[in-house]
Amino acid sequence: MSSIDWKLVSLGKLALINAKSISGKYPYKEIEYIDTSSVTGNEFSPLQKLELSEAPSRAKRIVQHGDTIISTVRPIQRHFGFIRNPKPNTIASTGFAVITPRSVNPEFLYYYLSQDSITNYLNGIAETSTTTFPAFRPEVLSELEILIPEDENIQRRIADILSALDDKIELNRQTNATLEAIAQAIFKEWFVDFNFPGATGEMIESELGIIPKGWKVAKLGEILDVKGGTTPSTKVEEYWNGEYSFATPKDLSSLQSPFLLKTERRITAKGVKQISSGVLPSGILLLSSRAPIGYLAISDIPVSINQGFIAINAKETSNLFILLWLKNNIETVIGRANGSTFLEISKSNFREIKLILPDKKMLILFDELISPFFNQINFNEKQTNLLTSIRDALLPKLMSGEIYP
């Protein structure tokens, strides 16, 4: 422990829990709504804009700058976040406990409560509940004893270190979203609106409508190598925990950029032999083909895949062009799917889908323009992973006094 003076105090003495709720005097007719699914690990998805009269009955909690929100249901899913400069009509679900600090630095309190040790503690209580879903009562938070520096300046300095890392992580996320949006806008301008460099306006008829002269209609199977995967038997131990990465569509569900596939599953050389596609090279484009269809990633590592993927390698164009084409035409892909239990697009049906293929010169020009965008996205994502690891390593050490600013 450091020489800083720390004190053990109950959260109820430092903060209010669920202090404000909508009443009959609430002045706004429209709200921006935070549901429990809207935030995970302080990453907020765009909020729902709802007419108050049509909002769900659980849309009650008034939030303000500096509040911490924590879902009381299934806390292990980490649906928590720090409220920063919300609009005055921002409302959270009653599925959250809204924690309003009174005598503690707001960001310090958020970071303290975001620790894995707190999440696991709350989840342990939730698991013992008799409710339909694992949940804890908000009163549990009031009784929670936490160890904090007595000097609020120290609290602030600790929070500043962690928030600086989070600010850079958020900046990278926003930058990547902007770069990808620009890439998609250029794709649409060139290949949907046909307003591309050197366009002469000369058009010809095709089975997909009017297209620029010199372009053609092709089947995906004609311009792509398409492969599938499988899952080696999980009952055979010698197939698993080896040296090769193994991915499932779930690994793509949380990606914020199309790169840096994250998977912790590993298979052995014997496991790889059970998969017809073997180990796919880095740069392969992966499309989830069922439950749901449409997750996309360009893997930056060699990887083997299960049966929930279609693996794609372009022959006449780049994988970046196909990535953006799929993002613009995913409904066409879903339209070729079938299945009674869940929709699935088979490799054979995928190969039959037709697209408008630009001439080679235009594809090269597009790839040269777009590649730097995605190289920067890839760099930013790697930096974000490093910053996240640093933050996660620092957090418990700063909060325990093992290290201090």
Secondary structure, 3 states (H helix, E strand, C coil): CCCCCEEEEEHHHHEEECCCECCCCCCCCEEEEECHHHEECCEECCCEEEEHHHCCCCEEEECCCCCEEEECECHHHCCEEECCCCCCCEEEECCEEEEEECCCCHHHHHHHHCCHHHHHHHHHHHHCCCCCCCECCCHHHHHCEEEEECCHHHHHHHHHHHHHHHHHHHHHHHHHHHHHHHHHHHHHHHHCCCCCCCCCCCEECCCCCCEECCCEEEEHHHHEEEEECCCCCCCCHHHEEEEEEEECHHHHCCCCCCCCCCCCCEECHHHHCCCCCCCECCCCEEEEEECCEEEEEECCCCEEECCCEEEEEECCCCHHHHHHHHHHCHHHHHHCCECCCCCECCHHHHHCCEEEECCHHHHHHHHHHHHHHHHHHHHHHHHHHHHHHHHHHHHHHHHHCCCCC
